[in-house]
């Protein structure tokens, strides 16, 4: 009977050691896939932001073509930059809940030229920004979504 009593504590110690070894072996195996998943979700979010920036630029181009953005509201030689608010958009990432995101468009005048017939032609940089918006004087880190556009005002 004394032999059985002596074996029990060592059996418990063996079980505890095997659990500790199993935990130590499984930890690194689980950590890598979780880190990979997080990295993929981050890349997916950036790709979705690029898609939204392209869509926003297309919306702005259509608004310019339909004269929904008046010529007076575009940047000129006096005021070289105009901030144009846009309605919120939705980030649709697969297997995640859709997230609303604030966006805005900044029109920057690159060049202005008057044509022979009196037409005014402006070369604009259209920058799409998403929340959180950078401060005006802050150097812009990360990805920038800047699209060139040519607009023309016909003479009356």
N, C-alpha and C positions, 0 to 999 in steps of 0.2 A: 504494500500500500504506500509505503514511503517513496518508492520509485515513481509511481504515477503522479504524486504530488510534486516531485522535483521536475517532471517533464512539462507540466502545465505552464509555469512561468516562461519557460524557454519557447514554448509554442506561441504564446502571446507575443513575445518579442520577435519571433520569426514573422508573424503576420504583420506586425507594425513595420518591420524593415521592408517587407515585400510591398506594402502600401506606399511607403516613402519612395522606394525605387521606381515603382509604377508611376507615381506622381512626377518624379523628376524626369522620367523618360517621356511622358506624355506632354509635359509643358512645352518643350521646344517644338514638338510636332504640331501642336495646336497654334502656337504663336505665329508661325510663318503664314499659314492660310488666313488668319485673321488680319494680319498686317497687309497681305496681298489684297484682300477684300476691301479694306479701308482705302488703299491706294487706288484701286479700280473705281470705287465710288467717287473719289476726288476727281479722277480723270473724267469720269462720266459727267460730273457736274460742270467741269470746264468745257466739255464738248457741247453740253446743253446750253451753256451761256453763249458759246460761239454761234450756235444755231439761232438763239434768241436775238443776238446782235445782228445777224444777217436778216432776220425777219423784221427787226426794228428799222434797219436801213431801208428795206423794201417798203415798209409803211411810210417812212419819211419821203422816199422818192415818189410814191403814189400821191401823197399829200401835196408835194411840190408840183407835180404834173396837173393835179386837179385844182390848183391855186387855193388850197385850204390853208396853206401857210403863205400869208401875204408877203409881197416883195419888201414892204416896209419893215417887216419883222426879221428879215435876213440881215446878217452882218454887213457893214459897209466900211468905208475908209475911216469914218469917225468912231464907230463902235465895232471893233474887230471880232468880238466874240458874243454869242447869244446862247443862253441856256433855254432849252425848250423842254418842258415837262411832258412825259408820256404816261399813259395809263399803266397800271401794274400788269405784269405778265406772270405766267406760271411756269415754274421749272418742273418738267415732267421727266423724272428719272425712273427707269424700270425698277419694279419691286420696292419702290419707296412712295411715300405719300407726296402728292403734288404740293409744291411750295410756292406761294406768291412772292414775287420779287419786284422791288421798285426799280424803275429805270428812268433815265433822262438822256436827252440828246444835246450835244453842244456843237453849235455851228461856229466854225472858225474861218475867217477870211484869209485865204492864202494870196490871191491876186485878184485885181479888178482891171478890166480893160474896156475901153469904149471902141466899138466897131466903126466902120466907115459910114454905115447908114444910121449911126446914132444909137445902136443897140448896146446895152451894157451887159457885159459878160463877166461873171464872177466864178472863180475857182474856189470851192469851199472844201474844208475838211469836216466831215460829219463824224463826230466821236460819240459812241454809245457807251454809257456808263451804267453800272449796276450797283445796287446797295451793297456795302456801305460806300457812299460817294467819297472820293478823295477831296481833301481841302484844296481850295483854289491855287495856293502857292506851293503846295506839297508836291514833291517829285512823285510821279505816278509809278508805284511799284506794280509788278505783275503784268497781266495781259492787258493790252489796249486794243480796242476795237475802233479803228479809224478808217473811214471810207472817203475817197475823193468824189466830188460831184461838181458838175458844171451847170450853172443856172444862167439863163439869159432873159433879160427884160427887153421886150420888143418896144420899139419907139412908137409913140402914139400917132 
